[in-house]
Amino acid sequence: MSNRTVKTIIMVIAVYIVLFILIKFSIINPYWHQILCYAGIMAIQALGLNLIYGYTGQFSLGQAAFYGIGAYLSAYISKTIHTTNPLILILGIIAGAILSGIVALLIGLPILRLRSDYLGIATLGFGIIMKIIFDNADAVIPSLGGSRGMTGIPRLTNFTWVFTVFVLAVLVIRNLINSSIGRALVSIREDEIAAEAVGIDTTKYKTLGFVIGCIYAGVAGALYAHLYSFLHPANFDFLKSIDVMLIIVLGGLGSISGTIITAIAWAFLLEGLRVVLPEAILDWRLVIYPLILIIIMLVRPRGIFGGMEFKFLKSD
């Protein structure tokens, strides 16, 4: 291994140990532990959308739907088996990832022939359809709760699980982007006609990028379901897809580093304002987010990182 790889491994282990100790000795209390886990989950989901939109250039507004698919399937599995064994979370993550990937493949093949705004509208439509399905799922499977929400999900997600999956997610997308597949995806983003002219199967690579990005959402959904032990269809409407879109735009399209930093900052900003602002003006935080977006777009049109990466995320 190169010196940079060794340093990266040491850094990752050090970060985990420090945060684990802070949580273990309640320096980070249970509330902020939960927010820390949520921040990691948001980063995983955002990495998936960044692959779809930031690297492949496919405008998608359906990420929350795949997030919900992973969440509901994994929660259903753990409730059906009736166990609190943490290993069941692995099964839920794998199942959520597989189903999200299959659904992404089935809808991706027809709609990825569309481009730009038309693709966004199509994925938005799919997201609305899934929201309606989540609302009425109890008519078919009563334990899913429908519009009342799904309860009784074992709380299995903790910092160790989120950190491990997050590191693997970053490693996979970093290696993917620096491979021939990643270069093909970027070429489609830059000029799809030129990519086709040099022999790149654009339909194949667009579908591959879309499926992998949606698998990330499914994995994040499985972790989310077992973090809060409650699922409601409102958590997976199209506005949640907008949140993830804002994260990758603010961080910088095509920047893994920007996506990670912005996703974590976003999660803590949401809760930080909830804690800091008086209750009388709490709803004004919904005005603060657009203002931040406007300011950053004026100052940094390409996002905070604007295509830049940390050294350890670059190819050797």
BELGICOR-V856399 format. One record per helix or strand of 2 or more residues. SS is the DSSP state (H for helix, E for strand). FROM is the first residue (numbers start at 1). LEN is the number of residues. If there is no record, write none. Layout:
SS&FROM&LEN  SS&FROM&LEN
This chain:
H&3&22  H&30&26  H&63&19  H&88&24  H&116&20  H&137&3  H&142&3  H&146&3  H&159&19  H&180&11  H&192&6  H&202&27  H&233&4  H&238&14  H&256&21  H&279&21  H&311&3
